[in-house]
Amino acid sequence: MRGVRHGGDTQVAATGIDGCGAPLFAVSLRGLTRAFCRLASTPEGSLEHRVARAMSAHPRHVRWHRT
C-alpha cells in the first residue's frame, strides 16, 4: 500500500484480496499511470528499481491471463 500511495497524489478508492491472497487496490487510470511512471524512474539500486527490473525481465509473473 505504501508503494501505491508514494508521492501522495494517488487515491486508493477501495481495497480487496484476490484469489491468491494478494492485496488489490482500486485506483484511477491516471493514478495507476503515475505510479508506474514513478516506479520506472526510481534511482538505480533502490528497491523500487529492482522491482521494475524484475517486472520487465519476467512479465509472465505480472501479466493477466485467462485460465
SEKOLLO-672802 format. One line per 5 residues: their letters; for each residue x, z, y of N, C-alpha, C. Coordinates in nm, 2 decimals, always signed. Layout:
SEKOLLO-672802
A	X,Z,Y,X,Z,Y,X,Z,Y ~ ...
This chain:
SEKOLLO-672802
MRGVR	+0.08,+0.00,-0.12,+0.00,+0.00,+0.00,+0.09,+0.00,+0.13 ~ +0.20,+0.08,+0.13,+0.28,+0.08,+0.24,+0.33,-0.06,+0.27 ~ +0.37,-0.13,+0.17,+0.42,-0.27,+0.19,+0.32,-0.36,+0.25 ~ +0.20,-0.35,+0.21,+0.09,-0.43,+0.27,+0.07,-0.40,+0.41 ~ +0.07,-0.27,+0.45,+0.05,-0.23,+0.59,+0.17,-0.24,+0.68
HGGDT	+0.29,-0.26,+0.62,+0.41,-0.26,+0.71,+0.39,-0.36,+0.82 ~ +0.42,-0.31,+0.94,+0.40,-0.40,+1.06,+0.28,-0.35,+1.14 ~ +0.18,-0.29,+1.08,+0.07,-0.23,+1.15,-0.04,-0.32,+1.18 ~ -0.03,-0.46,+1.16,-0.13,-0.55,+1.21,-0.22,-0.60,+1.09 ~ -0.20,-0.55,+0.97,-0.28,-0.60,+0.86,-0.37,-0.48,+0.82
QVAAT	-0.50,-0.51,+0.83,-0.60,-0.41,+0.80,-0.65,-0.43,+0.66 ~ -0.65,-0.33,+0.57,-0.70,-0.34,+0.44,-0.85,-0.31,+0.44 ~ -0.93,-0.40,+0.41,-1.07,-0.39,+0.41,-1.13,-0.31,+0.30 ~ -1.07,-0.32,+0.18,-1.11,-0.25,+0.06,-1.00,-0.25,-0.04 ~ -1.01,-0.15,-0.13,-0.91,-0.15,-0.24,-0.98,-0.14,-0.37
GIDGC	-0.91,-0.18,-0.48,-0.97,-0.18,-0.61,-0.86,-0.17,-0.71 ~ -0.89,-0.18,-0.84,-0.80,-0.18,-0.95,-0.83,-0.30,-1.04 ~ -0.73,-0.38,-1.08,-0.76,-0.49,-1.17,-0.76,-0.44,-1.31 ~ -0.78,-0.54,-1.40,-0.79,-0.50,-1.55,-0.66,-0.44,-1.61 ~ -0.55,-0.46,-1.54,-0.42,-0.41,-1.59,-0.39,-0.27,-1.52
GAPLF	-0.47,-0.23,-1.43,-0.44,-0.11,-1.36,-0.36,-0.12,-1.23 ~ -0.33,-0.25,-1.20,-0.26,-0.27,-1.07,-0.36,-0.26,-0.95 ~ -0.31,-0.21,-0.84,-0.39,-0.20,-0.72,-0.42,-0.33,-0.66 ~ -0.53,-0.35,-0.60,-0.57,-0.47,-0.53,-0.61,-0.43,-0.39 ~ -0.57,-0.52,-0.29,-0.61,-0.49,-0.15,-0.68,-0.61,-0.10
AVSLR	-0.80,-0.59,-0.04,-0.87,-0.70,+0.03,-0.82,-0.70,+0.17 ~ -0.76,-0.81,+0.21,-0.71,-0.84,+0.34,-0.75,-0.97,+0.39 ~ -0.75,-1.00,+0.52,-0.79,-1.13,+0.57,-0.68,-1.23,+0.53 ~ -0.71,-1.36,+0.54,-0.62,-1.46,+0.51,-0.50,-1.45,+0.61 ~ -0.53,-1.43,+0.74,-0.43,-1.41,+0.84,-0.34,-1.30,+0.81
GLTRA	-0.40,-1.18,+0.77,-0.32,-1.07,+0.73,-0.23,-1.09,+0.61 ~ -0.28,-1.16,+0.51,-0.20,-1.20,+0.39,-0.09,-1.29,+0.43 ~ -0.11,-1.39,+0.52,-0.01,-1.48,+0.56,+0.10,-1.40,+0.64 ~ +0.06,-1.31,+0.72,+0.16,-1.23,+0.80,+0.24,-1.14,+0.70 ~ +0.18,-1.09,+0.60,+0.25,-1.00,+0.50,+0.35,-1.09,+0.43
FCRLA	+0.32,-1.21,+0.38,+0.41,-1.29,+0.31,+0.52,-1.34,+0.40 ~ +0.49,-1.37,+0.53,+0.60,-1.41,+0.62,+0.70,-1.29,+0.64 ~ +0.65,-1.17,+0.66,+0.74,-1.05,+0.67,+0.82,-1.04,+0.54 ~ +0.76,-1.05,+0.43,+0.83,-1.04,+0.30,+0.94,-1.14,+0.29 ~ +0.91,-1.26,+0.33,+1.01,-1.37,+0.32,+1.12,-1.36,+0.42
STPEG	+1.10,-1.29,+0.53,+1.20,-1.29,+0.63,+1.28,-1.15,+0.64 ~ +1.27,-1.07,+0.54,+1.34,-0.95,+0.54,+1.49,-0.96,+0.52 ~ +1.57,-0.87,+0.57,+1.72,-0.88,+0.56,+1.76,-0.89,+0.41 ~ +1.87,-0.97,+0.39,+1.92,-0.98,+0.26,+1.97,-0.84,+0.21 ~ +1.95,-0.81,+0.09,+1.99,-0.68,+0.03,+1.88,-0.58,+0.03
SLEHR	+1.78,-0.59,+0.12,+1.67,-0.50,+0.12,+1.58,-0.51,+0.00 ~ +1.50,-0.40,-0.03,+1.41,-0.40,-0.14,+1.31,-0.52,-0.13 ~ +1.26,-0.54,-0.01,+1.16,-0.65,+0.01,+1.23,-0.78,-0.02 ~ +1.35,-0.80,+0.02,+1.42,-0.93,+0.00,+1.44,-0.95,-0.15 ~ +1.47,-0.84,-0.23,+1.48,-0.85,-0.37,+1.35,-0.89,-0.44
VARAM	+1.24,-0.83,-0.38,+1.10,-0.87,-0.44,+1.07,-1.02,-0.41 ~ +1.10,-1.06,-0.29,+1.08,-1.20,-0.25,+1.16,-1.30,-0.34 ~ +1.28,-1.26,-0.37,+1.37,-1.34,-0.46,+1.31,-1.34,-0.60 ~ +1.27,-1.23,-0.65,+1.21,-1.22,-0.78,+1.09,-1.30,-0.79 ~ +1.00,-1.30,-0.69,+0.88,-1.38,-0.69,+0.91,-1.53,-0.69
SAHPR	+1.01,-1.57,-0.62,+1.05,-1.71,-0.62,+1.11,-1.75,-0.75 ~ +1.19,-1.67,-0.81,+1.26,-1.70,-0.93,+1.17,-1.70,-1.05 ~ +1.06,-1.62,-1.05,+0.97,-1.61,-1.16,+0.83,-1.62,-1.12 ~ +0.78,-1.74,-1.07,+0.65,-1.75,-1.02,+0.54,-1.73,-1.12 ~ +0.57,-1.75,-1.25,+0.47,-1.73,-1.35,+0.42,-1.58,-1.36
HVRWH	+0.50,-1.49,-1.30,+0.46,-1.35,-1.30,+0.37,-1.31,-1.19 ~ +0.36,-1.40,-1.09,+0.28,-1.36,-0.97,+0.17,-1.46,-0.95 ~ +0.16,-1.57,-1.03,+0.05,-1.67,-1.00,-0.07,-1.63,-1.08 ~ -0.18,-1.69,-1.03,-0.31,-1.67,-1.10,-0.33,-1.78,-1.20 ~ -0.38,-1.74,-1.32,-0.41,-1.84,-1.42,-0.53,-1.80,-1.49
RT	-0.60,-1.90,-1.55,-0.72,-1.87,-1.63,-0.68,-1.84,-1.77 ~ -0.76,-1.75,-1.82,-0.73,-1.71,-1.96,-0.85,-1.75,-2.05
